[in-house]
Amino acid sequence: QVQVVQSGGGLVQPGGSLTLSCAASGTVIRLAMGWYRLAPGDQRELVATLDSWDNANYADSVKGRFTVSRVNAKNSVYLQMNTLKPEDTAVYYCNAKNEYLGSEYWGQGTQVTVSS
């Protein structure tokens, strides 16, 4: 059973930075990894993803500010978030996906609040 554990997040002022971390365990298969977020009253949206070949995809709203990267070629990723804006406030979820089987797994979620 794949387990996804994420860490990081918290409160930051506008213009600040935060880093989220995520690790998926329980498989030797290289997973696609990514981040999604859910703000109150909104639908869950893609933030940034890496496929199993490490091709990155970003939401237009975070391009140039957020960077997703894989750690040591494993099923672990960082999300470096710079120049944060109040509209980035949301619960961020890590997602791990087996692209061959279509199965996917979610982290527990972490709150990111951007406020002065």
Residue pairs with C-beta under 8 A, 6 or more apart in sequence:
1 26
2 24
2 25
2 26
2 27
2 31
2 96
2 98
2 103
2 105
3 24
3 25
3 26
3 105
4 22
4 23
4 24
4 94
4 95
4 96
4 105
4 106
4 107
4 108
5 22
5 23
5 24
5 25
5 107
5 108
6 20
6 21
6 22
6 23
6 92
6 93
6 94
6 107
6 108
6 109
6 110
7 20
7 21
7 22
7 110
8 18
8 19
8 20
8 21
8 79
8 110
9 18
9 20
9 92
9 110
9 111
9 112
10 18
10 111
10 112
10 113
11 113
11 114
11 115
12 18
12 84
12 112
12 113
12 114
13 114
13 115
13 116
14 84
14 85
14 86
14 114
14 115
14 116
15 83
15 84
16 84
16 114
17 80
17 81
17 82
17 83
17 84
18 81
18 84
18 112
19 78
19 79
19 80
19 81
20 35
20 78
20 79
20 81
20 92
20 94
20 110
20 112
21 76
21 77
21 78
21 79
22 33
22 35
22 76
22 77
22 78
22 79
22 94
22 96
22 107
23 74
23 75
23 76
24 31
24 33
24 75
24 76
24 94
24 96
24 105
25 75
27 75
27 98
29 98
29 100
30 52
30 75
31 52
31 75
31 96
31 97
31 98
31 99
32 49
32 50
32 51
32 52
32 96
32 97
32 98
32 99
33 49
33 50
33 68
33 70
33 75
33 76
33 77
33 94
33 95
33 96
33 97
34 46
34 47
34 48
34 49
34 50
34 57
34 68
34 77
34 94
34 95
34 97
35 46
35 47
35 48
35 49
35 68
35 77
35 79
35 92
35 93
35 94
35 95
36 44
36 45
36 46
36 47
36 92
36 93
36 95
37 44
37 45
37 47
37 88
37 90
37 91
37 92
37 93
37 112
38 44
38 45
38 90
38 91
38 93
38 109
39 87
39 89
39 90
39 91
42 90
44 93
45 59
46 57
46 59
47 58
47 59
47 62
47 66
47 79
47 92
48 56
48 57
48 58
48 59
48 62
48 66
48 67
48 68
48 79
49 56
49 57
49 68
49 95
50 56
50 57
50 68
50 69
50 70
50 77
51 57
51 99
52 99
54 70
56 68
58 66
58 68
61 87
62 81
62 88
65 81
65 82
65 83
65 84
66 79
66 80
66 81
66 82
67 78
67 79
67 80
67 82
68 77
68 78
68 79
68 80
69 77
69 78
69 80
70 76
70 77
71 77
71 78
75 96
77 94
79 92
81 88
81 112
84 112
84 114
85 114
86 114
86 115
87 114
88 112
88 114
89 112
89 113
89 114
89 115
90 112
91 109
91 110
91 111
91 112
92 109
92 110
92 111
92 112
93 106
93 107
93 109
94 106
94 107
95 104
95 105
95 106
95 107
96 104
96 105
96 106
97 103
97 104
97 105
98 104
